[in-house]
Amino acid sequence: MEKMTKSNHLITRVQRRLTVALCGRKLYVSFVCSAAAYLALLLASRFTGYYREWFPLESVGVVLLGTVLLSGLLFRKPSKEQAARLIDQKQKTKDLFLTVTMLENAMGNYKPLVALDAEKKAEKIKPANVIRFDWARRIALSCAGVVVIFLVLQYTPQFDPFGEVQAAKIEQEKSKEFEKSKKATKVRLAELKNKDTGEGDEESKDVKKAVENLKSDFRKMTPGKKLKNSETLAGHQKTIGGKWRKIAEEKMKSLMIKTDQSQKFGGMSKNEGMQKWNKELQEGSTQSLTKEMDELKDQLQRLMKETDPVKREQLKNEIQKKIKEMESFAREETNSKAMSAALKRAMKQMQMAKAKGLSSEEALKEAMQSMDLAKMELKEIAQSAKDMKKLEEALKVLQMAKKANEKSGLDGEACENCLTLEDYEELYADLMGDMPGEGTGGEGQGGGGKVDEDDSSKTGFKTEKSKSAITAGKVLLSLKTKGLSDSGEAKKQFSSLLKIKQGMSEAIVQEQIPPGYHKGIKKYFNSLEKQPAEKSSKK
């Protein structure tokens, strides 16, 4: 039998072209299906508001991926029989080439005739005439489909009939706010850890240095140089007073005002816990409030482990109530914006535990971190109170040193054994107590002894009567009597005096007057109280 080289070669070439054509067709069909499905889901998302997060710009790649995967599932490689049958259909050879593919296994004497006929016709047939590649139209339609998807994705408005978009925005804002608060807590914690403050019950290094310089100059005082001593003390008074005013103005002003008002009007309407916190802070202690914060951290840890929804909600409400109380104290009583912000952050982070995209454990851990920050901010306030107390003590000793210097001068050698401000206070108190008194008596405080009178001594005294005219309106005689006075004038004077005294107390705080001057100012205004009483009793 003659070899059928040309026939087999033709069938193989047609089979290859058929494979390419089928592959292209499957890709096109797969693209149309994938694009249609993607477009339908995209439009459904835009009109309902659901699954918007599925359709960012990068999601267009899903269409290409779907096209490849679907075409791989649909594609089947064509056989030689399919290629031969296609040749017969296109060239109308009446199953000649299909017979060629089965000729090897066929029986009969007609094989040479079929092979000869197939070889002759194979010379005249071109594979391109059997299968034509017409890809331009499909490529154009595919490109148009990609453009439509892009336009719909970019320019179709997002509708929100079920409120899904608004809810998602709120959750997204919460997530951003959480990250922002997390970063703010981290930055502030690092800042406070690197800050130069005192340790334990000590004052800060800046205040400690100022006090040490003052004690050093106390030891340098010279008895015979009052003016030089006074200038040195005045310089320290200016420096220490300035530090006191700075702390009072920046950190403790609100606490001072609240304390002053509480003293005048019998206490504000605060619960016992707040009153205790306030009192401790004035003394530079944070024991009670720190204990409350530690208990809150323990409750937050319990909240993380609690699985019962009812108990979890009760515990959460209890924690939020306590944090709110502390935040109110920080804002209203101490005026500490930093501490108030840390506590607000802890409360918000607790509320974010239910937000989508955030784990409850992560949110509660950040809330505990914010509580740690609030504790450090509280230490800052307590440190300021300690510094103010130390500066007040230094100003008090300075005032005593100035008075002692004005009377008898200061001797630095007398301060050699003094280590603390209390030692200097005791020393200057002794110096002022040993100062010579004025009068004719012996040494000591007071006006001296009694002076005897001698009527026989000659003086320039003359007994005369005043010749001034008596006019209407002048009081010739006044008598003190017991009884009810006329109402009105004395009451007005007392009311006016009360307002003046209240204004004085507020002015002391507002103007940041160091405590060394408080006693003299209050003494002057207290003396005014006696004058209206005396006048009203004379009338």
SULTA-V155623 format. One record per backbone hydrogen bond with DSSP energy under -0.5 kcal/mol. NH is the residue of the N-H (numbers start at 1). CO is the residue of the C=O. If there is no record, write none. Layout:
nh=NH co=CO
nh=NH co=CO
This chain:
nh=5 co=3
nh=8 co=4
nh=9 co=5
nh=10 co=6
nh=11 co=7
nh=12 co=8
nh=13 co=9
nh=14 co=10
nh=15 co=11
nh=16 co=12
nh=17 co=13
nh=18 co=14
nh=19 co=15
nh=20 co=16
nh=21 co=17
nh=22 co=18
nh=23 co=19
nh=24 co=20
nh=25 co=21
nh=26 co=22
nh=27 co=23
nh=28 co=24
nh=29 co=25
nh=30 co=26
nh=31 co=27
nh=32 co=28
nh=33 co=29
nh=34 co=30
nh=35 co=31
nh=36 co=32
nh=37 co=33
nh=38 co=34
nh=39 co=35
nh=40 co=36
nh=41 co=37
nh=42 co=38
nh=43 co=39
nh=44 co=40
nh=45 co=41
nh=46 co=42
nh=47 co=43
nh=48 co=44
nh=49 co=45
nh=52 co=49
nh=54 co=51
nh=55 co=52
nh=59 co=56
nh=60 co=57
nh=61 co=58
nh=62 co=59
nh=63 co=60
nh=64 co=60
nh=65 co=61
nh=66 co=62
nh=67 co=63
nh=68 co=64
nh=69 co=65
nh=70 co=66
nh=71 co=67
nh=72 co=68
nh=73 co=69
nh=74 co=70
nh=75 co=71
nh=83 co=79
nh=84 co=80
nh=85 co=81
nh=86 co=82
nh=87 co=83
nh=88 co=84
nh=89 co=85
nh=90 co=86
nh=91 co=87
nh=92 co=88
nh=93 co=88
nh=96 co=93
nh=99 co=95
nh=100 co=96
nh=101 co=97
nh=102 co=98
nh=102 co=99
nh=103 co=100
nh=106 co=103
nh=111 co=108
nh=114 co=110
nh=115 co=111
nh=116 co=112
nh=117 co=113
nh=118 co=114
nh=119 co=115
nh=120 co=116
nh=121 co=117
nh=122 co=118
nh=123 co=119
nh=124 co=120
nh=124 co=121
nh=125 co=121
nh=129 co=126
nh=130 co=126
nh=130 co=127
nh=131 co=127
nh=134 co=132
nh=139 co=135
nh=140 co=136
nh=141 co=137
nh=142 co=138
nh=143 co=139
nh=144 co=140
nh=145 co=141
nh=146 co=142
nh=147 co=143
nh=148 co=144
nh=149 co=145
nh=150 co=146
nh=151 co=147
nh=152 co=148
nh=153 co=149
nh=154 co=150
nh=155 co=151
nh=156 co=152
nh=159 co=46
nh=159 co=157
nh=162 co=48
nh=163 co=160
nh=167 co=163
nh=168 co=164
nh=169 co=165
nh=170 co=166
nh=171 co=167
nh=172 co=168
nh=173 co=169
nh=174 co=170
nh=175 co=171
nh=176 co=172
nh=177 co=173
nh=178 co=174
nh=179 co=175
nh=180 co=176
nh=181 co=177
nh=182 co=178
nh=183 co=179
nh=184 co=180
nh=185 co=181
nh=186 co=182
nh=187 co=183
nh=188 co=184
nh=189 co=185
nh=190 co=186
nh=191 co=187
nh=192 co=188
nh=193 co=189
nh=194 co=190
nh=195 co=192
nh=197 co=195
nh=202 co=199
nh=208 co=204
nh=209 co=205
nh=210 co=206
nh=211 co=207
nh=212 co=208
nh=213 co=209
nh=214 co=210
nh=215 co=211
nh=216 co=212
nh=217 co=213
nh=218 co=214
nh=219 co=215
nh=220 co=217
nh=221 co=218
nh=225 co=222
nh=229 co=225
nh=230 co=226
nh=231 co=227
nh=232 co=228
nh=233 co=229
nh=234 co=230
nh=235 co=231
nh=236 co=232
nh=237 co=233
nh=238 co=234
nh=239 co=235
nh=240 co=236
nh=241 co=237
nh=242 co=238
nh=243 co=239
nh=244 co=240
nh=245 co=241
nh=246 co=242
nh=247 co=243
nh=248 co=244
nh=249 co=245
nh=250 co=246
nh=251 co=247
nh=252 co=247
nh=253 co=248
nh=256 co=252
nh=257 co=253
nh=258 co=254
nh=259 co=255
nh=260 co=256
nh=261 co=257
nh=262 co=258
nh=263 co=259
nh=264 co=260
nh=265 co=261
nh=266 co=262
nh=267 co=262
nh=270 co=268
nh=275 co=271
nh=276 co=272
nh=277 co=273
nh=278 co=274
nh=279 co=275
nh=280 co=276
nh=281 co=277
nh=282 co=278
nh=283 co=279
nh=283 co=280
nh=284 co=281
nh=285 co=280
nh=290 co=286
nh=291 co=287
nh=292 co=288
nh=293 co=289
nh=294 co=290
nh=295 co=291
nh=296 co=292
nh=297 co=293
nh=298 co=294
nh=299 co=295
nh=300 co=296
nh=301 co=297
nh=302 co=298
nh=303 co=299
nh=304 co=300
nh=305 co=301
nh=306 co=302
nh=312 co=308
nh=313 co=309
nh=314 co=310
nh=315 co=311
nh=316 co=312
nh=317 co=313
nh=318 co=314
nh=319 co=315
nh=320 co=316
nh=321 co=317
nh=322 co=318
nh=323 co=319
nh=324 co=320
nh=325 co=321
nh=326 co=322
nh=327 co=323
nh=328 co=324
nh=329 co=325
nh=330 co=326
nh=331 co=327
nh=332 co=328
nh=333 co=328
nh=333 co=329
nh=334 co=329
nh=336 co=330
nh=337 co=335
nh=340 co=336
nh=341 co=337
nh=342 co=338
nh=343 co=339
nh=344 co=340
nh=345 co=341
nh=346 co=342
nh=347 co=343
nh=348 co=344
nh=349 co=345
nh=350 co=346
nh=351 co=347
nh=352 co=348
nh=353 co=350
nh=354 co=351
nh=355 co=352
nh=358 co=355
nh=363 co=359
nh=364 co=360
nh=365 co=361
nh=366 co=362
nh=367 co=363
nh=368 co=364
nh=369 co=365
nh=370 co=366
nh=371 co=367
nh=372 co=368
nh=373 co=369
nh=374 co=370
nh=375 co=371
nh=376 co=372
nh=377 co=373
nh=378 co=374
nh=379 co=375
nh=380 co=376
nh=381 co=377
nh=382 co=378
nh=383 co=379
nh=384 co=380
nh=385 co=381
nh=386 co=382
nh=387 co=383
nh=388 co=384
nh=389 co=385
nh=390 co=386
nh=391 co=387
nh=392 co=388
nh=393 co=389
nh=394 co=390
nh=395 co=391
nh=396 co=392
nh=397 co=393
nh=398 co=394
nh=399 co=395
nh=400 co=396
nh=401 co=397
nh=402 co=398
nh=403 co=399
nh=404 co=400
nh=405 co=401
nh=406 co=402
nh=407 co=403
nh=408 co=404
nh=409 co=404
nh=409 co=405
nh=412 co=221
nh=412 co=410
nh=414 co=411
nh=415 co=412
nh=416 co=413
nh=418 co=415
nh=424 co=420
nh=425 co=421
nh=426 co=422
nh=427 co=423
nh=428 co=424
nh=429 co=425
nh=430 co=426
nh=431 co=427
nh=432 co=428
nh=433 co=429
nh=434 co=430
nh=435 co=432
nh=438 co=446
nh=440 co=447
nh=452 co=450
nh=457 co=454
nh=464 co=462
nh=471 co=469
nh=474 co=471
nh=476 co=474
nh=481 co=479
nh=492 co=488
nh=493 co=489
nh=494 co=490
nh=495 co=491
nh=496 co=492
nh=497 co=493
nh=498 co=494
nh=499 co=495
nh=500 co=496
nh=501 co=497
nh=502 co=498
nh=503 co=499
nh=504 co=500
nh=505 co=501
nh=506 co=502
nh=507 co=503
nh=508 co=504
nh=509 co=505
nh=510 co=506
nh=511 co=507
nh=512 co=509
nh=513 co=508
nh=517 co=514
nh=518 co=515
nh=519 co=515
nh=521 co=517
nh=522 co=518
nh=523 co=519
nh=524 co=520
nh=525 co=521
nh=526 co=522
nh=527 co=523
nh=528 co=524
nh=529 co=525
nh=529 co=526
nh=530 co=526
nh=530 co=527
nh=531 co=527
nh=532 co=528
nh=533 co=529
nh=534 co=530
nh=535 co=531
nh=536 co=532
nh=537 co=533
nh=538 co=534
nh=539 co=535
